[in-house]
Amino acid sequence: MSGTGQRLYEKAKTKIPGGTQLLSKRPEMFLPEQWPSYYSKAKGVEVWDLEGNRYIDMSYCGIGACILGYADSDVDNAVKSAIDSGSMCTLNCPEEVELADLLCELHPWADMVRYARTGGESMAIAIRIARASTGREKLAFCGYHGWHDWYLSANLGQGDVLDGHLLPGLEPAGVPRGLAGTALAFRYNQIEELEAIVAENEDQLAVIVMEPVRNYEPKPGFLERVREIATGIGAVLVFDEVSSGWRLNTGGSHLLYGVTPDIVVFAKAISNGYPMGAIVGIGDVMQAAQNTFISSTYWTEGIGPAAALATIRKHRRCNVSEHLIEIGDRIQSVWRQAADRSGLNISVSGIPPLSHFSFEYENSQAIQTLFTQEMLERGFLATGAFYATYAHQDCHVESCLAAVDETFAFIAEAIERQEVEKLLKGPVAHSGFCRLT
Ligand SMILES: Cc1ncc(COP(=O)(O)O)c(C=O)c1O
């Protein structure tokens, strides 16, 4: 176990408020005081900590970014060549036009593309374009979309509006109170909630923004009705595919459901670990980006587009999504079978490439922490989520099955003896955003 990583993290918290730049990478979200925290090398699905301990990543795999696996050779070679050609210049890199062509070819309903480098930035741009294009201000949204003011403003009135949207406890401190009432939340598959928002705000809604799929499949007619509503009131429909994109097919998952948005946003998996974000949309709406100032130096560098082109081409060539679905399906049955054998009560959700499970007990968070602790001892980075990659192979599923079997049996016994908390070697993991001490 890596004491070096823990010591570095303790220091980090004195130099970096919140310890890291991403909530989902905080060791407290996995295994406080025990998580390796830092890596020295990552390749395929293997991760080495600062002391050289090796783990198999059966968790978030770069928080959903490394869909092909860590340090994929094809993508890395494209990036190295972009570096060798000079990744930044006074002139523009031609790859961004090549990528625009490829994204519009994959999404035939779309005409134009803008770029950023992260999911949150890209979503901020999408909302700005939608507001500029409609001249309206309010938005109806469902799901998590990032750290920006427009999203957090939903928590300005009632502090817990965002709790049902993936990450609980998000604090809007520092977000202007003037934004209160501009971001209105509805829940996935609850069309009546969107209809109620529309009934009260029809001519003020600039945009309806949501993920086409996340934890559950859309109910029949749900996405179609959202599309119909957006068209009916003249709002821009934005599909956030920062997480759902490239998992079920090459491109946005909305292509599978046959419902097209006005804008779709990609980031994370589009470029397998190199910063890249794309805002892809219909010409009429995207042209509004010319009426407002959206501009940043590093949105023009060459590594992101080179990585995205290599990732998408490999994705298409190797039918990566088929592999992700198969591996995700198998991990869901690993969890279910091990739970059946040990008599544990768990609930499994998510599209197979973005699989989740949770323990159905009062002290579920303590049990989840014990699961992570025990899996770590067996050489796995593991939590209640598994994001499949192209680098996960049969051998990983099989060794994971053996470890999950042992761990679930151990947990079942701990629950029976009421010893879960006693067996933890550190504090219980956090379940959402909170201030670190
Ligand atoms: C659906 C969705 N939108 C937006 C974001 C924000 O992306 P980023 O963390 O790159 O800013 C995320 C991140 O998890 C996401 O899952």
PDBQT file of the ligand as one rigid body, heavy atoms in Angstrom, charges set to zero:
ROOT
HETATM    1  C1  LIG A 501     -22.252  14.523 -18.691  1.00  0.00    +0.000 C 
HETATM    2  C2  LIG A 501     -21.088  15.366 -18.275  1.00  0.00    +0.000 A 
HETATM    3  N1  LIG A 501     -21.027  16.646 -18.668  1.00  0.00    +0.000 NA
HETATM    4  C3  LIG A 501     -20.006  17.446 -18.342  1.00  0.00    +0.000 A 
HETATM    5  C4  LIG A 501     -18.971  16.969 -17.562  1.00  0.00    +0.000 A 
HETATM    6  C5  LIG A 501     -17.844  17.880 -17.208  1.00  0.00    +0.000 C 
HETATM    7  O1  LIG A 501     -16.682  17.506 -17.883  1.00  0.00    +0.000 OA
HETATM    8  P1  LIG A 501     -15.241  17.949 -17.356  1.00  0.00    +0.000 P 
HETATM    9  O2  LIG A 501     -14.998  17.224 -16.074  1.00  0.00    +0.000 OA
HETATM   10  O3  LIG A 501     -14.302  17.550 -18.449  1.00  0.00    +0.000 OA
HETATM   11  O4  LIG A 501     -15.274  19.442 -17.164  1.00  0.00    +0.000 OA
HETATM   12  C6  LIG A 501     -18.977  15.634 -17.121  1.00  0.00    +0.000 A 
HETATM   13  C7  LIG A 501     -17.922  15.127 -16.273  1.00  0.00    +0.000 C 
HETATM   14  O5  LIG A 501     -18.024  14.111 -15.609  1.00  0.00    +0.000 OA
HETATM   15  C8  LIG A 501     -20.078  14.810 -17.486  1.00  0.00    +0.000 A 
HETATM   16  O6  LIG A 501     -20.139  13.519 -17.101  1.00  0.00    +0.000 OA
ENDROOT
TORSDOF 0
